[in-house]
Structure formats: structure tokens, C-alpha cells
């Protein structure tokens, strides 16, 4: 990721009020991008990184729903962005069991409206659709999924992300790049993203932090489930690197791309919890939740060989360091440190790391 590339670029981000969108918007602000964010307001009944870190400073924000096609088209037409990153989504597996219609309407039709808006906006040169590692047909095997594996999904969330991939591929084949003109449209699939400032329900790190701060035992549903854990800045670095590559190389980059950790950091939930309780101290402890749970994949890894070879991207933070940064963020925030300062400090530290040759481990 080259910070100078983004200086002065007109960038539209959908979902900028979410956890990952807030980190992305702050990073691009530091790079000097001209940012327009389009998203629903953050929920008022829970803490929000967007509000606490004052993400709205340094960008133009429009509150709207990606399912409101006419409003979104009008915003795109007015802003005339050069690069668009589509992060807006219903992002929780368990929530998709509660409200599958909402999940499909946001993740499927929201993606359709985004791509239609890109079609109608001649200024767009690069468009990235952010999906998920869960877009693949999960066969519970021991090796990482490659970008050419079949799409699938057991639960509504996972299948909606597989649908988003298929929709993007169809739009790309039908409308983009057939004559060497028009925007370059790619998709990006990240692992299980963690970092400071996430307060979502039914997500591992926020659930752990809430229990720790309240001095309650941490209740864990699936201690042996393995996921590709990574700090939020790792996939964001991938997205931005990919967008730069699309800008420079056009249709050659118009594909799906994985951004996940090294194989050694695909760890079970139990390892994460043990590490977090050790770092937190103060008698932190966890216990197994024995209540019946909806189906979730047991084993999931990504093969990131393509991004390493063709983009020069690689994971820079090992999982132990990632958890150090996560605990540091929440502890310092609880002690009164400003959320914006905390986030920008970690962005600056990460930016320094990616400017060197070697990963931090």
C-alpha cells in the first residue's frame, strides 16, 4: 500500500460507519484522500468506533441504505468518485439466522445496486466488492481455499457472500472490461478480522472484551473452531494494494482475491481466549457455553499465495502481536485514552511496519 497514491484521489466507501469501514476511512484520511462515505448511521444503542473516533472529521458522510437505489445512484453521480470500495453489509452469521431476509436483501441486492451505480458513473476507474472468507463452499478440509474454489455457504450470511461474488463475476463478464474500457471490478475475501473498536454482538473479540471489562467469565460456544484471524489493518492493506494494482493494470486484476493470515495463525478459538485472558490478567477466565447453537463452520482457512505473488502483499502481524495490539487498544480506551488517537497511532505503527521488508513476528 502506497500512501502517496491516495493523495487527492476521490474515494467512495460504502459501510464507512462500521468497524472495518471506520478504520479504512481514518487510514485514507491520513493519506490525503477525498472521501465520501455512504452508510446507515451507526447504532445508537451500543458504542461505535465511528462516533468515538470522530471518523466524520475529514470526510463527507451521507447516511443512506444501499438498498435505496435511486438515492445511491444520485450520490454516486454527484460525487463522481474515481475509486469505490463496497463494504456495506449485514456482517454476522448468527444474525443471518435471526433475519435471513434482511441479510439477503442487504448483501445481495445491495451489491447489485452498488454495481449498477458503478455502471452509471463514468468517473469510476476501480471498484472493489468486499465479501468474506465464508463465501466458499466449506468442505471442512485442512488446507486453505483458493480463489477458484466453488462458492457456497451453509448459513444465510455465508451464502449471501457467495451470491455477492457470483453477482460481481456476472456484472464483470457482462458489462465491465469486455472492450478494454470501463472500470476494473475485483472482489476481496478477508479472514476473521479483529481489532480495537469493535463492539458487535455475537463476535468473538467484542464478546471477550465485554466479559473482561465486567469481570465475568468469558462464555465460548466453539472453542475448537479454527479461523483465519487477522488484525483489521492487514486486509485493509490488501484492499488498498489491490485497488492500486487495479488502477495500474486494469483488467488483469479484475478477479477475486484472498487476504488472510499465514497458515500458522489459523488458530482455534480456545487459543485466542487463552491468550486474551493471559494478556488481560486480573483473574480473567473462560467457560464453555453448553447451550445448543446454530451451525457454524468448524474449520476455515484461506490460501493467499496469489496476493503474495502477484501483488507483493503479505501478512505483517503475527497473531500474538495482533492480540497484543487488540488488548492494548481496549485497555487504553477503558483508561480514558481518546479512540481516534489510539486508532491513528496503530495505523501509523502499521504503516511503519509495511514500509519495511520483513513481517513483524
N, C-alpha and C positions, 0 to 999 in steps of 0.2 A: 504494500500500500504506500503510495507516494503522496504525501500531504500537499505538495505544490501542485499536483494535477488538479486538485479540487478547488483551488483558489479561484473564485469568481464563477464557478460552474453553477448553473441553475438546476437545483435538485428537488424533486418532489418525492416525499416519503409518505406512504400510507401507513397508518398504525404508529405514528410518531409519539402518541401518548402512552404507549405500552412500555413494558420493561425494556425489551430489546430496542424498540424504536427510540426510547429516550437516550440510551447510551449512544446509539448511532447519530442522533441529532446533535448531541453535545460534541461528539468527535468531529463531525463535519463542520460545526460552528468553529471549532478550533482551527480547522484547515482553511477557513475563509470562504466556504461555500455559501451561495444564496439559497436558502432552504424554504420550501413551502411544505408544511405538514398538513395532512388531511386524515382525520380520525374522529372517532367518538370521544367525548370528554372522558377523562379517567373517572373511575367510580368514586362516588363521594363517601361511601361507607367503609373505606379502607385507605391506608397510606398509599401514596403514589409517588414514585420517583419523579415523574413529570412535574408534579407540583413542588415537591420538596427541593428538587434541584433547579427549579425555575427554568425549565427547558425552553419555555416560550420566549425567553430573552435571546435575541439573536436569530429568530426565525419568524416567518409569518405562519400563523396557525389558523386553519379553518376546521371547525367542528362539523362533521358530516358523516354519513353512513355510506360505505362503498356500494351498498345495495340501492342507493338513491342515484340511479344512473344519470339522470338529467343534471343534477347538481354537480356530480363529479365531472361530467363532461365539460360543464361550463367552467369549473375551476381550472381544469387542465388547459382549456382553450385560452383562458385569461392569463395564466402564469407562463405558458409556453416553456415548460422545462426541457432541459437537454438530456437529463438522466432521471429515471424514475425507479424507485425501489418499493415493491409492494410487500409490506409486512402485515397489513391489517388482516386479522383472522380471529376466529374462536380457537384458542390455542391449548385447550385442556382436554385430555382423554376422558376423564370422569365426567366432566360437564357435558360431553357429547352423548353420554348415555342418558343424562337427565333431559337434554333438549336436542335431539338429533336434527330436528327441522331447522333450528337456529344455526346449528353447526354447518349443515349443508348449504343453507342459504348464504351465509357469510363466506364460507371457504370456497364454494363452487361458483355461485352467481357473482360474488364479489370479485373473483378472479376474472370472470367473463367481462364484467363492467370495466375492470382495470385495463384489460387487453383491448376492449373496444375503444376506450379513451385514448390509448396509445395509437390505435389505428387512425383516430380522428385528429391527432395532434402532430402536425408535420415537424415540429421542432424537436421531437424526441429522437435521440440517436441511440440510446441504450435503455433497455427496460429489463429489470430483474424481478422475477417472481420468487419469493422466498417460501419454500414449502417445509419439509420436515424429513428427518431420517425415517419416520414411520410411514412414509409414502410407499415403501417397498412391501411386496408380498412376503410377510415374515414366515420363514420356514424353520426358525429356531436353530439355525446352524451356527457353527463355531467361527466362521470367517466373516469378514466384512462384506456388505453388499456393495456391488459396483454399480456405476451409473446406468448400465444397460440391463440391469435386473428388472423383472416384471413389476409393475405397480400393483398394489393391492391394499389390504387393510382389513383387520378383523372388526374393529370398532368404528363408529361413525367418524370420529376425528381422523383416524389413520386413513380410512378410505376416502374421506373428503380431500385429504392432501394428495393421495394418489390421483384422484379426479383432477385436481388443480394441475398436476404435472401433465396429464393427458390432454387437458384443455389447452395448456400452453403449447404443447407439441403440435396440436391440430392448428392453432392460430398461426404458429410459426411456419408450418408447411403450407398453409392456405393463403396467408396474407403478408408475411414478412420475409423479405430477402430472396424471393424467387428470382428476381431480376437483378440482384446485387444492390438494390436500393432499399430504402426504408430502414427502420430501427433494427438493431441487433437485440434479440429477445432470448434470454437464458433463464434457467432456474437454478436455485441453490438449495441444497439439503444439508441442514446442520444437525449436530448431535443434541444431547441434552444440555441446554445452555444454562449456566448458573452464574451468579454474581450478586454484588450488593445492590440493594434497592428493589428486589423482587418480593412482593407481598401477596402473590396469587394464592388462592385456595387450592388445596389438593396438589401441591407441587413440593417436592422433597425439601429443598433448601429453605423456603419460607416456612414450611411446617416445622422443620427442625429449629429454626431461629425463634419462632413464636414460643415453642415449648421451652427453649433455653432461657429466654428472657422472662418467662413466667415461672421458672424453676419447676416445671412439670416434666415428668418422664416423656421422652420422645416416642410416639406411637408409630411403628413401622409396619406397613402392610406386607411388603415382599422383600425381605432382607437379602435374598439370594438373586434377585433380578439384576441383570448386568446391562448397563447402558454406556453409550459413548459420552461421558461427561466432559465438558469444556467450559472455560471461562467465556463470558459473553463477548469479550473483545476478540477472541480467536475467530469465530465465524464472521463477525463484522469485518475483520481484516480480510477474510476471504471474499466477502461480498464486494468490498471496495476494490480489492485487487482484481476480481473478475470484471467489475464494471470498467475499470481502466483498460483491461485486456480487450473487452468488447469494443471499446471506443477505438482502440488502435488497430484491431484485427478483424472487426466486423463479423461476418457470417461464420468464420472459422471457430468462433467462440460460442455460437448460438446452440447450446446444448444444456444438459443437466450436469451439475457439478456437486460433489460431496465435499463438505468441510467438517471434519471430525478430528478427534484426538488420535495420537498414536495408539497402537493396539494395547500397549502396556497400561494405558489409562482407561480402558474399558473395564471398569471395576464393579463389583456388586454393591448394592445399596448398603449392606452391612459395613463394608469398608469405609464408605463415606461417613456413616453415622459414627463409627468408632473414632475416626479421625477428627470429626467435628467436636465430639464430646471431649476428646483429649485437648484440643486447642482451646476450647471454651473453659474447661476446668469447673470450679465451683460446684462440684458434685453432680455434674451433668450425667444423665443416664438415659437408656432407651429400653423399650419393651416391644414385644411382638403383638400386633393387632390381630386377634384371632377371629374377628368378625368376618362373615362372608364378603367377598369383594368381587366386583365385575372383572371380566377377563382383561389382562394386560400382558403384553409380550414378556417372556422371561429373558430372552437373550437377543441383543441387538447391537451390531457394530457396523461401522462404515469403512469402506476401503477408500482412502484419499490419495491413492497413487497418482491419479490423473492430475489433480490440483498441484501436487508436488512437482510432477514432471513438466507440465505444460504452463503452469502459472508461476512456478517458483515459490508457491505458498507452502508453509509448513506450520504445524503447531509450535508455539514458542513457550507455553507454560505447561509444565507437567501438572498432574492432578494434585499432588501435595502442595505445590506452590499456589495453584488455583484456590484451594481451600484456605490457605493462609490469607490470601487476598480477600476472600469472602468474609471470613471471620473478622479480619481487620476492619472491613467496611462497616459491618453491623455493630461491632463493639464501639468503634469510634463515633458512629452516628448516635448510638444509645447514650454515649458520654457527652453528647451535645455538639459534636463537630458538624459543620454545615454539609448537607448532602451534595450540593453542587461542587464544593471544594473537594470532598472525598472522591467523587466520580472523576473530576478533571485531573486530580492527582494520579489516579490509577491509569487514566488514559495517557497522561504524559509519561508515566513509568513504562507502560507497554510500548508506546511509540519509541522510546529509547531502546527497548529490547529489540524491536523489529528492525531497527536501523543497524543492528549488529549481525554477525554471520551465524551465531550459534543460538540454539534454543536454551531457555533457562530451565535447569533441572537440578 
